[in-house]
Amino acid sequence: MLFAIIACAALPATSAYVLYEVTDNPTLRPLGITQERLASVNGGPSEGVSILVRVDWGADRRDGITQRELREIIASTLSSRTDSFVFQFEDVPGSEIGITFSVGVNSYGPFPKERMIDGIMPSLIALDATKRARGNDRS
């Protein structure tokens, strides 16, 4: 009897997870979904207004900063003002890093990692202005 109760309670979550694994549709796994995963499936930020941080990562890089370290640096800078940002890393030829910040149709960059603050500040201003214009003042 106890096994039947546990099975009935776990059936919806287990079914959703199996369906997610089969279809690879992140919307079927709502507790495990991230903004970045949903943006990668939809081709852009999923809901509301957010900053798309596109990083052109030089595929020939062998030393220096890692993608994870760069993501943490940018995220810590942006998170002091907003949590509405999504990362997208693209491998490109060469060894350079180019960081572009996009809010709607506005795009700032690409900037080298040493000058990324030149793109962060205008993108935060554009994010605030776009949210006010849409009447969506949630951060």
C-alpha positions in Angstrom: 0.0 0.0 0.0 2.8 2.4 0.9 4.5 1.7 -2.4 1.3 2.5 -4.3 1.0 5.9 -2.5 4.6 6.8 -3.2 4.3 5.8 -6.9 1.1 7.9 -7.4 2.7 10.9 -5.7 5.9 10.6 -7.9 4.1 9.7 -11.2 3.6 13.3 -12.4 7.1 14.5 -11.8 8.6 11.3 -13.2 6.5 11.4 -16.3 7.4 15.1 -16.9 11.1 14.2 -16.5 10.9 11.3 -18.9 9.1 13.4 -21.5 11.8 16.1 -21.1 14.5 13.6 -21.7 12.8 12.2 -24.8 11.9 15.6 -26.3 14.7 17.8 -24.9 12.1 20.5 -24.4 13.2 22.6 -21.3 9.6 23.8 -20.7 8.7 20.4 -19.5 11.2 20.6 -16.6 10.1 23.9 -14.9 12.1 23.4 -11.7 15.3 22.7 -13.5 15.1 25.3 -16.3 17.4 28.2 -16.5 17.0 31.5 -18.5 20.0 30.6 -20.6 18.6 27.1 -21.5 15.3 28.6 -22.4 16.9 31.4 -24.4 19.0 28.8 -26.4 15.9 26.9 -27.3 13.8 30.0 -28.2 16.7 31.9 -30.0 16.8 34.8 -27.5 15.7 35.9 -24.1 12.5 34.2 -23.1 10.3 36.7 -21.4 10.3 40.3 -20.6 13.3 42.5 -21.2 16.8 41.3 -20.5 20.4 41.8 -21.4 21.8 39.3 -23.8 25.5 39.0 -23.2 27.0 37.4 -26.3 30.7 36.4 -25.9 32.6 35.6 -29.1 35.2 33.2 -27.6 38.4 32.8 -29.6 38.7 29.0 -30.3 42.5 29.3 -30.4 42.8 30.6 -26.8 45.1 28.4 -24.8 45.7 30.4 -21.6 44.3 33.3 -19.6 40.7 33.6 -18.3 38.3 30.7 -18.7 34.7 31.0 -19.8 33.5 30.3 -16.3 35.7 33.0 -14.8 34.5 35.6 -17.4 30.9 34.6 -16.8 31.3 35.1 -13.0 33.0 38.5 -13.5 30.2 39.8 -15.8 27.4 38.3 -13.7 28.8 39.8 -10.5 28.9 43.2 -12.1 25.4 43.0 -13.6 23.8 41.3 -10.6 24.3 44.4 -8.5 21.7 46.2 -10.7 19.6 43.5 -12.3 19.1 39.7 -12.6 17.7 40.0 -16.1 20.6 38.8 -18.2 21.4 35.7 -20.3 24.8 34.5 -21.6 25.5 33.1 -25.0 29.1 31.9 -25.8 30.0 31.4 -29.4 33.3 29.8 -30.6 34.9 32.0 -33.2 38.3 31.7 -35.1 41.3 33.4 -33.5 42.3 34.0 -29.9 40.4 37.2 -29.1 37.4 37.6 -26.9 34.6 40.0 -28.0 31.7 40.8 -25.6 28.5 42.3 -27.0 25.6 43.4 -24.8 22.2 43.5 -26.4 18.9 44.9 -25.1 16.1 44.6 -27.6 17.3 46.1 -30.8 20.1 48.0 -29.1 23.5 46.4 -29.3 26.8 47.6 -27.6 30.0 46.0 -28.6 31.9 43.9 -29.3 34.3 45.0 -26.5 37.5 43.2 -25.4 37.3 41.9 -21.9 39.5 44.8 -20.6 36.8 47.3 -21.8 33.6 45.4 -21.1 32.5 48.1 -18.7 32.0 50.3 -21.7 29.2 48.0 -22.8 27.8 47.2 -19.3 26.8 50.7 -18.4 24.9 51.6 -21.6 23.2 48.2 -21.6 22.0 48.7 -18.0 20.7 52.2 -18.9 18.9 50.8 -22.0 17.4 48.0 -19.9 16.0 50.5 -17.4 14.7 52.7 -20.1 13.1 49.8 -22.0 11.4 48.5 -18.8 10.0 51.9 -18.0 8.8 52.3 -21.6 7.0 49.0 -21.4 5.6 49.7 -18.0 7.5 46.6 -16.8 9.5 47.9 -13.9 10.5 44.5 -12.4 14.2 43.8 -12.0 
